[in-house]
Amino acid sequence: MPTMYKVRPLHSAQVLAEHLPTCMYRLPNLHRAPGTAAPQEEVDPSLQALESRQEEILKRLYELKSAVDGLSKMIQTPDADFDVTNIIQTDEFSPLTTKGADLDLMLGKDYGALKDVVINANPSQPPLSLLVLHSLLCERYKILSAVHTHSSVKSVPENLLKCFGEQTKKQPRHEYQLGFTLIWKDVPKPQMKFSIQTMCPIEGEGNIARFLFSLFGQKYNAVTSTLIDSWVDTAIFQLREGSSKERGAVLRSMNAALGKSSWLVGSELTVADVVAWCALQHTGTANTAPANVQRWIKSCENLAPFSSVMKLLK
C-alpha cells in the first residue's frame, strides 16, 4: 500500500551507530598487568581499631574457654586435686541452738503484726521435714502453732492432729515472734503461704524446708549453698520418689560423704540432713542403709526434733 507521505531521515545509519553505547555504564579497569605493584590504599583508622578490638575479644574468649575446660575436668575427674571440703570448712557455722536471728530484719516489719507461715499439706503424705523444722524453730523463737483440717479431707489420724503437741495459748498473740499454722488439706504437694500481699506461694516440701531453715540466719558460701541444695533435691526426687536403683545410688553417695564428715555438708546440721532423714523414713530404707548412713541416722534421732517426729511414725 502506498504511503500517504514521505519523511526525510534526520540522520544516517552510520552516524547513529557511531554514537550508540556499548554498555550500560563504564567502570575503571581493576585488572593490572603482571609484575606491576598494587596501588597503595589508605586504611581507615576506625576499621583498624575495630579489627584490633575483635582480635582482643577472641583472645580473651579463648582464655576463658581454656579455664572453664580445665575446671570441668577437675570436677569430673575422680582423682582431681580440687576438694570442696576444704572450702566448706571455711564457712562460719553457728549452732542452731544459739540465740535467734532478727526476724524483722530477715522478713520485714509489718507494723508490729505477727508474721504467719501457713502450710497446706496432705495427711496421706505428711511433710516430716517441715515438722522437724518447726520443732527446731520453736527452740529459738516464740512460735504460735496451730493445726487445722480443711473440708476437703474426710479424716486425719489423731497423731497428725497433735503433731505440734498440746498447744495452749498462754500469751497474747502480739507477744509471739512467728505464727506457724499447718492445715491438712487435699493438695498434690505441700504449699506455703507467707506475706500474701507481697509474695507468691511456695510449693514443694524441699522449697518450703529451704525457706524455713533460712530463718535460722545461717550464712554459707556459694559452694556450700550449692551442695546443700543438691542434697535436698536428691533426697526429694531420687531418694524419696526415685526407683530402687536411684535410691541405692543415693545411699552410696551419702555413705561416702558421711565418711568424711558428721553431716552431709560440713560439720553442722543443715536442711540437707533434715530432708534426707525424712526421705529415708518415708521410704522405709533406714534399716538397710550402709554403716556411715546408719551412724548419721542415730545422730539425727538423738536430737529432740527428730525424736518427736519418730513418735508420729509409730
Phi, psi and omega in degrees: 000129181292144179284158180289320179203161181252143178243132180285132179299143182281334179209162181274161179297329181293317179295321180296319181294328181288335184259354179287138180285154179263351177210170182291314176206158185260144176234150177293149182287118181275345181277145177233158182292149178302138178092347180274144182283147179288143180294139179284123180249143179281132180266135180294126180302323180295326178291321176297318179296321179295319178294320179296320179293320178297317179297321179294318179296316179298322179295317180292321177297321179296319179294319178295319179298319179296319180295317180296318178299320179295318179294320180297323178293323180295319183285322184278342182276128183300324183262032182291152179283343183284116182237112184290343179296332177293325179286321181299323183292344179276352178292149177264094178276138173240132182305147182289347182272000180284180183300141184294155178282172180278105182294325178298325180289322182278323187253351183091151183254124182253063175053042176081359181287148179288133179276129184248131170254117182245123183239127172261130181216151180273126181295341178288339177225072184298133179282089186298323182297326180289329177289321176297315181294327176299316179296320178296320179294325180295337178285344185242336184230161172274108188244131175267105187258148179206148177234131180228164178239128179279155181294344179285348180253128183284314182212149179231133178304148184300323182293330178283329176292336179246031183293341177261010182080188178282107183267115177241124182281097183266344184234158174299153185302322185289349180273353176274155180268332185208138174260133183230106183244127178248124180245117176284116188216153180281087179234149181292329179211156180302142179231138179238135176240129180213133181052066189302328183290332188237002188219136177285153177298148177256132182244149178097135182298320181296318181292320178294320179298320178300316181297312182296320180292332179294340179291347176283347178075023179290142180246127179230153173280178187297319182294315180296316179299320180294318179295320178297312179300320180297316179294323178297312179296320179297319180295321183284309191270337182247314182286319183269316186253357184275180178282172179297327178293318179294320179297319178298320179294320179294318179297323177294319178295318178297318181298321179291318180293320181283351172283343180259335182211165183288330181238171186299322181229106176081199187255007179229157178298135176231176178297336177298319179294318182298310183292320180293318179298316180293325178296321177296323178293323179294319184278342180073023182258010184296322184287339182257011183285159178297172188300311181297324178292321178299316179298319179295322178299317179295324178296320178295313185288346174285346177272140186302317180301324179286318181294328178292325177288328178301328179294331179288336183276349183273000000 
